[in-house]
Amino acid sequence: MHKDEKQILHIIDREKDIYFNDLLKLCDKRPNDLDEILDILAIQSKIKIKRELIEASWTKHITSVEEIEVEIDEIKINKNQKDYIWTMFSRQPCFICPFRNKCNDTNMDQFNPLQCPWLTEWVEINLAGKDYDINFDEIKANLKDI
Protein backbone atom coordinates (compact mmCIF):
# COMPACT_ATOMS: atom_id res chain seq x y z
CA MET A 1 0.00 0.00 0.00
CA HIS A 2 1.31 3.46 -0.89
CA LYS A 3 1.83 6.26 1.61
CA ASP A 4 -1.26 8.19 0.46
CA GLU A 5 -3.44 5.09 0.66
CA LYS A 6 -2.20 4.35 4.19
CA GLN A 7 -2.90 7.94 5.24
CA ILE A 8 -6.47 7.88 3.91
CA LEU A 9 -7.13 4.43 5.36
CA HIS A 10 -5.85 5.59 8.75
CA ILE A 11 -8.31 8.51 8.73
CA ILE A 12 -11.21 6.26 7.68
CA ASP A 13 -10.32 3.64 10.31
CA ARG A 14 -10.16 6.34 12.96
CA GLU A 15 -13.50 7.90 11.95
CA LYS A 16 -15.16 4.52 11.17
CA ASP A 17 -17.85 6.31 9.15
CA ILE A 18 -17.28 9.45 7.04
CA TYR A 19 -18.61 11.30 4.01
CA PHE A 20 -16.44 12.19 1.03
CA ASN A 21 -16.46 15.96 1.66
CA ASP A 22 -15.52 15.51 5.33
CA LEU A 23 -12.68 13.20 4.35
CA LEU A 24 -11.56 15.71 1.75
CA LYS A 25 -11.19 18.37 4.48
CA LEU A 26 -9.19 16.02 6.71
CA CYS A 27 -6.72 14.73 4.14
CA ASP A 28 -5.68 17.74 2.04
CA LYS A 29 -6.09 15.92 -1.31
CA ARG A 30 -7.66 16.96 -4.57
CA PRO A 31 -11.10 15.37 -5.16
CA ASN A 32 -9.90 13.32 -8.16
CA ASP A 33 -6.86 12.02 -6.28
CA LEU A 34 -8.99 11.08 -3.29
CA ASP A 35 -11.45 9.32 -5.59
CA GLU A 36 -8.63 7.21 -7.05
CA ILE A 37 -7.33 6.28 -3.59
CA LEU A 38 -10.83 5.34 -2.42
CA ASP A 39 -11.32 3.15 -5.48
CA ILE A 40 -8.08 1.31 -4.72
CA LEU A 41 -9.02 0.82 -1.06
CA ALA A 42 -12.49 -0.41 -2.01
CA ILE A 43 -11.03 -2.91 -4.50
CA GLN A 44 -8.74 -4.18 -1.74
CA SER A 45 -11.81 -4.58 0.52
CA LYS A 46 -10.31 -2.19 3.07
CA ILE A 47 -13.37 0.11 2.94
CA LYS A 48 -16.98 0.12 1.80
CA ILE A 49 -18.45 2.92 -0.27
CA LYS A 50 -22.13 3.68 -0.77
CA ARG A 51 -23.56 6.57 -2.75
CA GLU A 52 -26.10 8.57 -0.74
CA LEU A 53 -28.26 11.59 -1.43
CA ILE A 54 -27.42 14.25 1.16
CA GLU A 55 -29.04 17.69 1.00
CA ALA A 56 -30.02 17.26 -2.68
CA SER A 57 -26.51 16.19 -3.68
CA TRP A 58 -25.01 12.74 -4.25
CA THR A 59 -21.98 11.91 -2.13
CA LYS A 60 -19.97 8.91 -1.08
CA HIS A 61 -20.54 7.43 2.35
CA ILE A 62 -17.34 5.65 3.36
CA THR A 63 -17.04 3.10 6.16
CA SER A 64 -14.07 1.17 7.41
CA VAL A 65 -13.93 -2.59 7.16
CA GLU A 66 -12.56 -4.32 10.21
CA GLU A 67 -10.07 -7.00 9.37
CA ILE A 68 -10.71 -10.33 11.00
CA GLU A 69 -7.73 -12.49 11.71
CA VAL A 70 -8.44 -16.13 11.07
CA GLU A 71 -6.13 -18.82 12.31
CA ILE A 72 -6.08 -21.91 10.13
CA ASP A 73 -4.75 -25.20 11.41
CA GLU A 74 -2.72 -27.18 8.95
CA ILE A 75 -4.05 -30.68 8.41
CA LYS A 76 -1.74 -33.50 7.39
CA ILE A 77 -3.45 -35.74 4.85
CA ASN A 78 -2.22 -39.23 4.06
CA LYS A 79 -3.14 -39.69 0.39
CA ASN A 80 -2.38 -43.40 0.66
CA GLN A 81 -5.49 -43.91 2.78
CA LYS A 82 -8.66 -44.64 0.83
CA ASP A 83 -10.71 -42.07 2.76
CA TYR A 84 -8.34 -39.10 2.49
CA ILE A 85 -10.90 -37.03 0.52
CA TRP A 86 -13.51 -37.78 3.18
CA THR A 87 -11.07 -36.67 5.88
CA MET A 88 -9.90 -33.62 3.93
CA PHE A 89 -13.45 -32.24 3.63
CA SER A 90 -14.26 -32.89 7.29
CA ARG A 91 -16.77 -35.63 6.55
CA GLN A 92 -19.23 -33.27 4.82
CA PRO A 93 -22.53 -35.22 4.64
CA CYS A 94 -23.55 -34.12 1.13
CA PHE A 95 -20.76 -36.28 -0.35
CA ILE A 96 -22.33 -39.50 0.87
CA CYS A 97 -25.97 -38.52 1.31
CA PRO A 98 -28.23 -41.12 -0.31
CA PHE A 99 -30.89 -38.42 -0.78
CA ARG A 100 -28.76 -35.97 -2.79
CA ASN A 101 -30.71 -36.69 -5.99
CA LYS A 102 -33.85 -35.42 -4.21
CA CYS A 103 -32.11 -32.46 -2.56
CA ASN A 104 -32.69 -29.03 -4.09
CA ASP A 105 -33.66 -25.55 -2.96
CA THR A 106 -37.17 -25.83 -4.42
CA ASN A 107 -37.98 -29.02 -2.50
CA MET A 108 -39.80 -27.85 0.60
CA ASP A 109 -39.97 -31.33 2.12
CA GLN A 110 -37.15 -33.05 3.99
CA PHE A 111 -34.47 -32.71 1.34
CA ASN A 112 -33.59 -29.06 1.06
CA PRO A 113 -30.01 -27.73 1.41
CA LEU A 114 -31.31 -24.59 3.13
CA GLN A 115 -32.96 -26.63 5.90
CA CYS A 116 -30.90 -29.82 5.93
CA PRO A 117 -30.56 -31.14 9.49
CA TRP A 118 -27.45 -33.16 8.61
CA LEU A 119 -25.65 -30.21 7.01
CA THR A 120 -26.57 -28.01 9.99
CA GLU A 121 -25.32 -30.66 12.39
CA TRP A 122 -22.09 -31.01 10.40
CA VAL A 123 -21.43 -27.25 10.60
CA GLU A 124 -22.12 -27.14 14.34
CA ILE A 125 -19.91 -30.14 15.08
CA ASN A 126 -17.06 -28.79 12.91
CA LEU A 127 -17.24 -25.41 14.62
CA ALA A 128 -16.84 -27.26 17.91
CA GLY A 129 -13.66 -28.85 16.50
CA LYS A 130 -14.99 -32.41 16.49
CA ASP A 131 -15.23 -35.08 13.79
CA TYR A 132 -18.61 -35.61 12.18
CA ASP A 133 -19.87 -39.15 11.71
CA ILE A 134 -23.25 -40.00 10.24
CA ASN A 135 -24.99 -43.30 9.65
CA PHE A 136 -27.32 -42.82 6.68
CA ASP A 137 -28.37 -46.49 6.76
CA GLU A 138 -29.89 -45.90 10.19
CA ILE A 139 -31.48 -42.64 9.04
CA LYS A 140 -32.99 -44.30 5.97
CA ALA A 141 -34.49 -47.03 8.16
CA ASN A 142 -36.14 -44.41 10.37
CA LEU A 143 -37.53 -42.20 7.58
CA LYS A 144 -40.92 -42.85 6.06
CA ASP A 145 -41.95 -42.35 2.42
CA ILE A 146 -38.54 -42.88 0.88
C-alpha positions in Angstrom: 0.0 0.0 0.0 1.3 3.5 -0.9 1.8 6.3 1.6 -1.3 8.2 0.5 -3.4 5.1 0.7 -2.2 4.4 4.2 -2.9 7.9 5.2 -6.5 7.9 3.9 -7.1 4.4 5.4 -5.8 5.6 8.8 -8.3 8.5 8.7 -11.2 6.3 7.7 -10.3 3.6 10.3 -10.2 6.3 13.0 -13.5 7.9 11.9 -15.2 4.5 11.2 -17.9 6.3 9.1 -17.3 9.4 7.0 -18.6 11.3 4.0 -16.4 12.2 1.0 -16.5 16.0 1.7 -15.5 15.5 5.3 -12.7 13.2 4.3 -11.6 15.7 1.7 -11.2 18.4 4.5 -9.2 16.0 6.7 -6.7 14.7 4.1 -5.7 17.7 2.0 -6.1 15.9 -1.3 -7.7 17.0 -4.6 -11.1 15.4 -5.2 -9.9 13.3 -8.2 -6.9 12.0 -6.3 -9.0 11.1 -3.3 -11.4 9.3 -5.6 -8.6 7.2 -7.0 -7.3 6.3 -3.6 -10.8 5.3 -2.4 -11.3 3.2 -5.5 -8.1 1.3 -4.7 -9.0 0.8 -1.1 -12.5 -0.4 -2.0 -11.0 -2.9 -4.5 -8.7 -4.2 -1.7 -11.8 -4.6 0.5 -10.3 -2.2 3.1 -13.4 0.1 2.9 -17.0 0.1 1.8 -18.4 2.9 -0.3 -22.1 3.7 -0.8 -23.6 6.6 -2.7 -26.1 8.6 -0.7 -28.3 11.6 -1.4 -27.4 14.2 1.2 -29.0 17.7 1.0 -30.0 17.3 -2.7 -26.5 16.2 -3.7 -25.0 12.7 -4.3 -22.0 11.9 -2.1 -20.0 8.9 -1.1 -20.5 7.4 2.4 -17.3 5.6 3.4 -17.0 3.1 6.2 -14.1 1.2 7.4 -13.9 -2.6 7.2 -12.6 -4.3 10.2 -10.1 -7.0 9.4 -10.7 -10.3 11.0 -7.7 -12.5 11.7 -8.4 -16.1 11.1 -6.1 -18.8 12.3 -6.1 -21.9 10.1 -4.8 -25.2 11.4 -2.7 -27.2 8.9 -4.0 -30.7 8.4 -1.7 -33.5 7.4 -3.4 -35.7 4.8 -2.2 -39.2 4.1 -3.1 -39.7 0.4 -2.4 -43.4 0.7 -5.5 -43.9 2.8 -8.7 -44.6 0.8 -10.7 -42.1 2.8 -8.3 -39.1 2.5 -10.9 -37.0 0.5 -13.5 -37.8 3.2 -11.1 -36.7 5.9 -9.9 -33.6 3.9 -13.4 -32.2 3.6 -14.3 -32.9 7.3 -16.8 -35.6 6.5 -19.2 -33.3 4.8 -22.5 -35.2 4.6 -23.5 -34.1 1.1 -20.8 -36.3 -0.3 -22.3 -39.5 0.9 -26.0 -38.5 1.3 -28.2 -41.1 -0.3 -30.9 -38.4 -0.8 -28.8 -36.0 -2.8 -30.7 -36.7 -6.0 -33.9 -35.4 -4.2 -32.1 -32.5 -2.6 -32.7 -29.0 -4.1 -33.7 -25.5 -3.0 -37.2 -25.8 -4.4 -38.0 -29.0 -2.5 -39.8 -27.8 0.6 -40.0 -31.3 2.1 -37.1 -33.0 4.0 -34.5 -32.7 1.3 -33.6 -29.1 1.1 -30.0 -27.7 1.4 -31.3 -24.6 3.1 -33.0 -26.6 5.9 -30.9 -29.8 5.9 -30.6 -31.1 9.5 -27.4 -33.2 8.6 -25.7 -30.2 7.0 -26.6 -28.0 10.0 -25.3 -30.7 12.4 -22.1 -31.0 10.4 -21.4 -27.3 10.6 -22.1 -27.1 14.3 -19.9 -30.1 15.1 -17.1 -28.8 12.9 -17.2 -25.4 14.6 -16.8 -27.3 17.9 -13.7 -28.9 16.5 -15.0 -32.4 16.5 -15.2 -35.1 13.8 -18.6 -35.6 12.2 -19.9 -39.2 11.7 -23.3 -40.0 10.2 -25.0 -43.3 9.6 -27.3 -42.8 6.7 -28.4 -46.5 6.8 -29.9 -45.9 10.2 -31.5 -42.6 9.0 -33.0 -44.3 6.0 -34.5 -47.0 8.2 -36.1 -44.4 10.4 -37.5 -42.2 7.6 -40.9 -42.9 6.1 -41.9 -42.3 2.4 -38.5 -42.9 0.9 
